[in-house]
């Protein structure tokens, strides 16, 4: 597989990303992807290689599975180039503004560690801790622990409509409509 995209492939990639990325963006991602993963798909081992490039400041022991879950949209344990493009088009679109519902869906997939359709208080806490750690913050410091706890408590307070201590995708979407700062 080379680093050139045929017209048909480009059209397919633009459709896949709902035209949220320019042709130049797609070409650059394609080249980067195929240099890093010449066989096509990225598994968890390959993801760690990718993460070192994408997040060089993250400590070696940072748990970045939350990002893998967000990119692996079909949950089969590998990330295809199309899945990678979808992630990029949702989190960093270059031709259209960010779409809140798409971001919420992606965030939900990051937090829902066991894919049971709910985000528990512990899953929120674990994911936030991992995100802060990936940003090279001291997740044992009082300030960071306090920030994580406040974010979890605020989200539960705003979104947990039935008080069961876990959130559905719909509960999070409703809460974000009420308070866009949650995004």
C-alpha contacts under 8 A as a table, 3 or more apart, distances in Angstrom:
res1	aa1	res2	aa2	distance
1	X	34	X	7.43
1	X	38	X	6.90
1	X	39	X	7.82
2	X	34	X	7.32
3	X	27	X	7.90
3	X	30	X	6.48
3	X	31	X	4.90
3	X	34	X	6.58
3	X	35	X	8.00
4	X	27	X	7.46
4	X	31	X	7.58
5	X	9	X	5.97
5	X	10	X	6.09
5	X	27	X	7.05
5	X	30	X	7.89
6	X	9	X	5.16
6	X	10	X	6.15
7	X	10	X	5.08
7	X	11	X	6.16
8	X	11	X	5.16
8	X	12	X	6.25
9	X	12	X	4.97
9	X	13	X	6.07
10	X	13	X	5.02
10	X	14	X	6.04
10	X	23	X	7.30
10	X	26	X	7.83
11	X	14	X	5.10
11	X	15	X	6.18
12	X	15	X	5.07
12	X	16	X	6.05
13	X	16	X	4.87
13	X	17	X	6.17
13	X	26	X	7.53
13	X	82	X	7.17
13	X	85	X	7.79
14	X	17	X	5.18
14	X	18	X	5.90
14	X	19	X	4.80
14	X	20	X	7.53
14	X	21	X	7.17
14	X	23	X	7.62
15	X	18	X	4.84
15	X	19	X	6.09
16	X	19	X	7.65
16	X	82	X	7.18
16	X	85	X	7.86
16	X	86	X	6.85
17	X	20	X	5.63
17	X	21	X	6.75
17	X	85	X	6.63
17	X	86	X	5.50
17	X	89	X	5.69
19	X	22	X	7.10
19	X	95	X	7.23
20	X	89	X	5.54
20	X	90	X	7.93
20	X	93	X	5.08
20	X	94	X	5.99
20	X	95	X	4.99
20	X	96	X	5.54
21	X	25	X	5.91
21	X	26	X	6.50
21	X	89	X	6.08
21	X	93	X	5.62
21	X	94	X	5.18
21	X	95	X	5.70
22	X	25	X	5.06
22	X	26	X	6.33
22	X	94	X	6.65
22	X	95	X	6.55
23	X	26	X	5.10
23	X	27	X	6.10
24	X	27	X	5.06
24	X	28	X	6.16
25	X	28	X	5.17
25	X	29	X	6.14
26	X	29	X	5.12
26	X	30	X	5.96
26	X	85	X	7.64
27	X	30	X	5.00
27	X	31	X	6.16
28	X	31	X	5.20
28	X	32	X	6.14
29	X	32	X	5.07
29	X	33	X	5.86
29	X	85	X	7.73
30	X	33	X	5.08
30	X	34	X	6.10
30	X	81	X	7.60
31	X	34	X	5.36
31	X	35	X	6.13
32	X	35	X	5.30
32	X	36	X	6.22
33	X	36	X	5.19
33	X	37	X	5.73
33	X	38	X	7.61
33	X	81	X	7.09
34	X	37	X	4.87
34	X	38	X	4.65
34	X	39	X	7.60
34	X	40	X	6.73
35	X	38	X	5.76
36	X	50	X	7.61
37	X	40	X	5.46
37	X	41	X	6.51
37	X	42	X	6.61
37	X	46	X	7.65
40	X	80	X	6.85
40	X	81	X	7.14
41	X	78	X	6.28
41	X	79	X	5.62
41	X	80	X	4.73
41	X	81	X	6.71
42	X	45	X	7.69
42	X	46	X	5.21
42	X	47	X	6.10
42	X	78	X	5.43
42	X	79	X	4.95
42	X	80	X	6.39
43	X	46	X	5.15
43	X	47	X	6.02
43	X	77	X	6.40
43	X	78	X	4.54
43	X	79	X	6.38
44	X	47	X	4.80
44	X	48	X	6.37
44	X	68	X	7.44
44	X	77	X	7.31
44	X	78	X	7.07
45	X	48	X	5.33
45	X	49	X	6.74
46	X	49	X	5.01
46	X	50	X	6.22
47	X	50	X	4.86
47	X	51	X	5.95
47	X	68	X	7.18
48	X	51	X	4.98
48	X	52	X	6.33
49	X	52	X	5.38
49	X	53	X	6.89
50	X	53	X	5.33
50	X	54	X	6.12
51	X	54	X	4.87
51	X	55	X	5.37
51	X	56	X	7.32
52	X	55	X	5.41
52	X	56	X	5.02
52	X	58	X	7.53
53	X	56	X	5.57
55	X	58	X	5.61
55	X	134	X	7.71
57	X	134	X	7.46
57	X	135	X	6.62
57	X	136	X	6.45
58	X	62	X	6.42
58	X	133	X	7.12
58	X	134	X	4.41
58	X	135	X	5.55
58	X	136	X	5.41
59	X	62	X	5.35
59	X	133	X	7.38
59	X	134	X	6.35
59	X	136	X	6.17
62	X	130	X	6.57
62	X	133	X	6.00
62	X	134	X	5.38
63	X	66	X	7.66
63	X	130	X	5.61
63	X	133	X	7.89
63	X	134	X	7.29
64	X	67	X	5.65
64	X	68	X	6.85
64	X	130	X	6.68
64	X	131	X	7.50
64	X	134	X	7.13
65	X	68	X	4.92
65	X	69	X	6.16
66	X	69	X	5.17
66	X	70	X	6.38
66	X	109	X	7.96
66	X	110	X	4.59
66	X	111	X	6.60
66	X	113	X	7.41
66	X	127	X	6.47
66	X	130	X	7.87
67	X	70	X	5.02
67	X	71	X	6.32
67	X	110	X	6.15
68	X	71	X	5.25
68	X	72	X	5.97
68	X	79	X	7.92
68	X	110	X	7.84
69	X	72	X	5.22
69	X	73	X	7.18
69	X	75	X	7.18
69	X	109	X	6.23
69	X	110	X	5.45
69	X	113	X	7.76
70	X	73	X	6.45
70	X	87	X	7.51
70	X	106	X	5.53
70	X	107	X	7.01
70	X	109	X	5.32
70	X	110	X	4.89
71	X	79	X	6.50
71	X	83	X	5.94
71	X	84	X	6.04
71	X	86	X	7.89
71	X	87	X	5.77
72	X	75	X	5.23
72	X	76	X	7.02
72	X	77	X	6.76
72	X	78	X	6.27
72	X	79	X	5.10
72	X	80	X	7.86
72	X	83	X	6.45
73	X	79	X	7.93
73	X	83	X	6.51
75	X	78	X	7.57
79	X	83	X	5.94
79	X	84	X	6.64
80	X	83	X	5.15
80	X	84	X	6.28
81	X	84	X	4.96
81	X	85	X	6.12
82	X	85	X	4.98
82	X	86	X	6.15
83	X	86	X	5.07
83	X	87	X	6.26
84	X	87	X	5.13
84	X	88	X	6.27
85	X	88	X	5.01
85	X	89	X	6.00
86	X	89	X	5.04
86	X	90	X	6.20
87	X	90	X	5.28
87	X	91	X	6.06
88	X	91	X	5.23
88	X	92	X	5.26
88	X	93	X	6.67
89	X	92	X	5.50
89	X	93	X	4.56
89	X	94	X	7.69
90	X	93	X	5.99
90	X	98	X	6.60
90	X	99	X	7.09
90	X	102	X	6.35
90	X	103	X	6.45
91	X	98	X	7.04
91	X	103	X	6.90
92	X	98	X	7.40
93	X	96	X	5.95
93	X	97	X	6.69
93	X	98	X	6.52
94	X	97	X	7.69
98	X	103	X	7.64
99	X	102	X	5.48
99	X	103	X	6.37
100	X	103	X	5.08
100	X	104	X	6.10
100	X	183	X	7.23
101	X	104	X	5.00
101	X	105	X	6.17
101	X	173	X	6.90
102	X	105	X	5.10
102	X	106	X	6.22
103	X	106	X	5.10
103	X	107	X	6.00
103	X	183	X	7.74
104	X	107	X	5.05
104	X	108	X	5.95
104	X	169	X	7.79
104	X	172	X	7.38
104	X	173	X	6.64
104	X	183	X	7.45
105	X	108	X	5.07
105	X	109	X	6.32
105	X	169	X	7.09
106	X	109	X	5.15
106	X	110	X	6.37
107	X	110	X	4.98
107	X	111	X	6.27
108	X	111	X	5.22
108	X	112	X	5.95
108	X	119	X	7.20
108	X	169	X	6.50
109	X	112	X	5.25
109	X	113	X	7.56
109	X	115	X	7.50
110	X	113	X	6.87
110	X	127	X	7.38
111	X	119	X	6.11
111	X	123	X	5.81
111	X	124	X	5.81
111	X	127	X	5.79
112	X	115	X	5.31
112	X	116	X	7.03
112	X	117	X	6.87
112	X	118	X	6.19
112	X	119	X	4.98
112	X	120	X	7.67
112	X	123	X	6.51
113	X	119	X	7.85
113	X	123	X	6.47
115	X	118	X	7.44
117	X	168	X	6.41
117	X	169	X	7.42
118	X	166	X	5.98
118	X	167	X	5.34
118	X	168	X	4.95
118	X	169	X	7.28
119	X	123	X	6.00
119	X	124	X	6.65
119	X	166	X	5.37
119	X	167	X	5.01
119	X	168	X	6.54
120	X	123	X	5.09
120	X	124	X	6.29
120	X	165	X	6.38
120	X	166	X	4.26
120	X	167	X	6.38
121	X	124	X	5.21
121	X	125	X	6.20
121	X	152	X	6.74
121	X	156	X	7.74
121	X	165	X	6.39
121	X	166	X	6.22
122	X	125	X	4.97
122	X	126	X	5.97
123	X	126	X	5.06
123	X	127	X	5.99
124	X	127	X	5.24
124	X	128	X	6.05
124	X	152	X	6.36
125	X	128	X	5.28
125	X	129	X	6.01
125	X	148	X	6.60
125	X	149	X	7.21
125	X	152	X	6.54
126	X	129	X	5.11
126	X	130	X	6.15
127	X	130	X	5.06
127	X	131	X	6.11
128	X	131	X	4.99
128	X	132	X	6.10
128	X	148	X	6.39
129	X	132	X	5.22
129	X	133	X	6.06
129	X	139	X	6.28
129	X	148	X	7.00
130	X	133	X	4.98
130	X	134	X	6.03
131	X	134	X	5.07
131	X	135	X	6.43
132	X	135	X	5.09
132	X	136	X	6.60
132	X	137	X	5.52
132	X	138	X	7.74
132	X	139	X	6.63
133	X	136	X	4.92
133	X	137	X	5.15
133	X	138	X	6.58
133	X	139	X	6.02
134	X	137	X	7.37
137	X	144	X	7.68
138	X	141	X	5.61
138	X	144	X	6.99
139	X	144	X	5.66
139	X	145	X	6.28
140	X	144	X	6.98
140	X	145	X	6.43
141	X	144	X	5.48
141	X	145	X	6.19
142	X	145	X	5.20
142	X	146	X	5.94
143	X	146	X	5.06
143	X	147	X	6.15
144	X	147	X	5.02
144	X	148	X	6.18
145	X	148	X	5.17
145	X	149	X	6.11
146	X	149	X	5.12
146	X	150	X	6.04
147	X	150	X	5.12
147	X	151	X	6.18
148	X	151	X	5.22
148	X	152	X	6.25
149	X	152	X	5.20
149	X	153	X	6.02
150	X	153	X	5.11
150	X	154	X	5.90
151	X	154	X	5.16
151	X	155	X	6.11
152	X	155	X	5.28
152	X	156	X	6.19
153	X	156	X	5.18
153	X	157	X	6.00
154	X	157	X	5.03
154	X	158	X	6.08
155	X	158	X	5.17
155	X	159	X	5.72
155	X	160	X	7.66
155	X	175	X	8.00
155	X	182	X	7.74
156	X	159	X	5.23
156	X	160	X	5.03
156	X	165	X	7.04
156	X	166	X	7.65
156	X	167	X	7.49
157	X	160	X	6.12
158	X	161	X	7.80
158	X	175	X	5.94
159	X	167	X	6.98
159	X	171	X	5.34
159	X	172	X	5.65
159	X	174	X	7.21
159	X	175	X	5.03
160	X	163	X	5.30
160	X	164	X	6.99
160	X	165	X	6.66
160	X	166	X	6.69
160	X	167	X	5.79
160	X	171	X	6.49
161	X	171	X	6.83
163	X	166	X	7.75
167	X	171	X	6.02
167	X	172	X	6.68
168	X	171	X	5.17
168	X	172	X	6.45
169	X	172	X	5.28
169	X	173	X	6.22
170	X	173	X	5.01
170	X	174	X	6.17
171	X	174	X	5.24
171	X	175	X	6.20
172	X	175	X	5.08
172	X	176	X	6.14
173	X	176	X	5.19
173	X	177	X	6.30
174	X	177	X	5.15
174	X	178	X	6.39
175	X	178	X	5.09
175	X	179	X	6.04
175	X	182	X	7.86
176	X	179	X	4.87
176	X	180	X	4.90
176	X	181	X	7.31
176	X	182	X	5.68
176	X	183	X	6.60
177	X	180	X	5.74
179	X	182	X	6.03
180	X	183	X	5.77
